[in-house]
Each structure stands twice: as structure tokens, then as C-alpha cells.
């Protein structure tokens, strides 16, 4: 594929690094544009990999030029592509902002999110939930911080974990930072229902990028790997 444009829609934490995913400009009949998850030959992608030559750290909704070398599908993570983060360094081309950003999300919703959530034949989708709620918690003793989110999708059977009161884990770095700010020094969990969440965010629309974890305890667990609002939070 060589150097391609990548619109970053997920930038998440992993135990030993980060995970990045986004759209290329190549069309796809189900997802609108082709999803790509850049990976390294060995180990995980590091924060330094996702910086330009001047040290700027890329963010969600940045459009970057990235050297994608070869596909490395590992079902259900069929979107994995081996990337070269050194020759050349990735560079920022532009950002998706304003009216174009709002129009883009509305126009690129996944046509078959059940492929990810139910059949697990692929591992990334962009969705607009019809109901969503969020929870943030910090254990004072262990220092463990959690960000979780529950949701249902229009026209798709409720996922047993995503639709449960506990929801699923959110790994989006920016969302997790926002939750920490909202929690402050408080030890009690912050739980926000659909209307309260929209009011707190001051947004009109909310979109999620849903991903599947690597194999853990014999399962690929659904995760919220990207949270996007209009206007941006």
C-alpha cells in the first residue's frame, strides 16, 4: 500500500503501548472507507511512533501520511497492517474539523456493526448509538481508574455486555483524561445516563468507534476505542 493517508479515529491505551486505528481513502462497501490498524513487526506501537519529525503527537481526527508496508491480518483483527514508522516518519497533513467533521461522521456509519459485535468477522466499526451511558471510577486504595460505557444501536440486537449496566471498557485516551478531570479527587463513581451525558458534554451528536480486544480469557472483548461528539468535547 506504501504511503497512505490515514484519518485517526481511535487512539487508545494498551498495557505496553498504544493502539491506533483509522480510515484510509480506499472505499469499502460496508464501512464506507477501509479501516486500518497500523502495527509493528514486534511488540506494540509506542507513543513515539505516532509523532512527526518535530515531536508533535498525533491526535484523533488528524489526517496523517503513514508508510503502510503490508497487510498482517490476524482474525478477527483483519484490519492490521504492518507500518514503517521511521522511513519516512509519519507526518500531519490536515485535521478533520468543523462542519466537515460533523458531515463525515454522519456519512460514514457502519452498515453492519453486527459483523464486529456478534459475528466477530472483523474488529472495527463506527456507530451512532441511540442510547448511551458512561461511568468513571477511581479506587483510592489501589489507584485503579476505570472508564466504562454502555450503549445500544438502532436496528441491532442489544449486545449482552454493551447493553448491561456495567457496559464495556473505554480505552480512548482522550475520553479517559476527560473522565479523570470530571472525577477530580472524588472517590465515588460518576455515572451519567444518556441525557445527563449529553448535557455534560454539551453535544448534539455522539459517535463511537467499537473495537475488539486481542484474545483474553478465551474471548475477544468489545471495547469503545474512540468517542467523538459534535461539537467536539
N, C-alpha and C positions, 0 to 999 in steps of 0.2 A: 504493500500500500504506500510505502515511502512517506514523505512529509505530508500530513493532512491537517485540516482544520478540525479542532475538537472544541465543542461547546461544553464546558464543565458544568454538570448538573448534580454531581454528588462528590463531596469531599469529606471523608469520614475517618474516624479513628480506628486503628487496629492495635492489637497488643504490642506489636513491634514496629509499627509504622503507620502508614495511611493507605486508604483506598480511594481511587479516583475513577469516575465514570462520566461519560457524556455522549453527545451525538456528533457524528461526523456529518458531512454534507451529502453522503450517499443515501438515496431514497430506500425506504423499506415499506412494503405494502401493509404491514401490521402496526409498526411503531412510528411510521412517518419518515423518520430518519434512522440510520443504523447506529445502534448502541455499540460503544467500545469501552472496554475496561483495560487501560494500559497496565502491564505487569512487567516485572524484571525477570531476567533469566534465573536469578536465585534470590531468595528472601523476598521481603515485601518492599513496596515503593516507600521511599523515605521522604520526609518533608523537603529536604534539599533537592530532590529530583524534580519537584514541582515548583521550581523557581527559575527565573530567567538569568541571563548573564550578569545583570545588575543586582541580583539578590531579591527581586520582587517575588513575593509568594503569591501564586495564583489563587484565585477565589472562584466560588460558584458564579456562573454567568459570565466568566471570562471566556473569550474565544482565543485559543492558542494554536500555534503551529507546533506539531509534535511529530517526531520521526517514528512511525509505526512500521515495524520490521516484518512481522509475520503473525498470522493467527495462531493462537495456542488454546483452542477450546478444551475445556475440562467440564463436561456436562454436570450440572445444568448451567455452568458458567461459560456458555458458548460465546460470550462477548469478549473474552480475554484476548488481548493482542500483546505480543512482546514488543516493547518500545525501547528505543535508544534515547536515554535522557542526556547524553553527552555530545554526540556527533549527529546533528548540531544540538545545541541547547534549545529547549523549548522557548518560544517567545510569544509575548502578548500581541495579538492582532487588534482586538477591539473588545468592547463589552456589550452584552445584551441588556439594554436599559429602556426605561420609559414606556411609551406606547408600543414599541416593537416587542418589548419583553412581555407585556400583557397579551398581545396578539399571538405571540409564539406559543405560550403555554396552552392557551385555549385551542390552538390549531394542531397540537401535536400529542393529544391524549392517546394512550394505547388503546387499540381496538380489541384486544383480547388479554386483559390482565390476568385472566384465569390460567393462561399459559405459565405464568410465574407463580401465582398464589396456590393453584390447585394441581396442575399437571407437572409443574417444575421442569418444563422443556427448555426454558431459558431463565434468566435470573435478574432482568431489569425491566421496569416499566414506569411510565409517567401516568399518574392518575389524578382525578379530582374527586375526593370523597364527598358524599352527600351528608355524612355525619362524621365528626372528628372530635376527639378529646385528648387532653395531654396531662401528664403527671411528671413532676420533678421531685426528687427526694435526695436528702443527704444524711447519711448515718454519722452522727457526731463521734461515735466511738471508733468506728473503722475508717472513717473518711470516705466511704464508698458513695459515689454520686451516681444517680440513675436518671435518665430521661426516657420516658416511655410515651407511646401514643397509641390510641385505638381509633379504628375507622371502619366505615362501611362504604361500599362503592355502588353507585346506581347500576341496576341490572345485573349485578354479580352476586351469587350466593355469599352470605356472610362467612368470612374466614373464622374458624373457631378460636384462633388466637387473636387475630386483629380486632375482632368484634367483642372480645371478652373485656371485663372491667379492667384487667391488668394491661391489655394491649400488647404491643411488641416494643422492643428496644429501638431507640433512636440513636444513630451513630453520627449523624450530621454534626460536624464540628461547630458550625456557627449557631445551630439551634441549641446545642448543649451549653455553649457560652451564654446564650440568652437566658436559658433556664437558671444557670448559676446566678446571674445578675438578678433575676426575679426572686430567687430564694433568699438572697442576701445571707444573713447569719442565722436565719431560721432553721430549726431542726424538724419542724412539721412539714410533711409533704405538701406541695402545692398542686392542687387538682383543678383543672379548668375544663368545664363542659364546652360543648360546641359554641354556644352564643358567647359565653364568657371568654373563650379563647379568641374569637374574632374581635371582640371588644378590646381585649388586652393588646392584641396585635394592631388594631386599627386598620384592618384589611377588609377588602371586599371579596377576594377570592383566595383560595389556598390550594396548592398542588403538592403532591408527594411523589418522590421517586422511591419505589419499593425495590428492594434487592433481596437476594437470598444469601445467607451466610455460607461459608465453607462448611464442610461436613463436621458436625459437632454432636456428640452423643447419638450418632447414627442418623441425624437429620440435617436438612438444610433449612434453617430457621428464617422466616420472613423478618426483614428489618426495614425501618424507614431510614434511607440513606441520604435523602435530600428533602428539605422543606422549603417551599417557595411561595411567597404571597404577593398579591397585587393590591395596593402598592407594596414594595419591598419592606420587610421589617428591619 
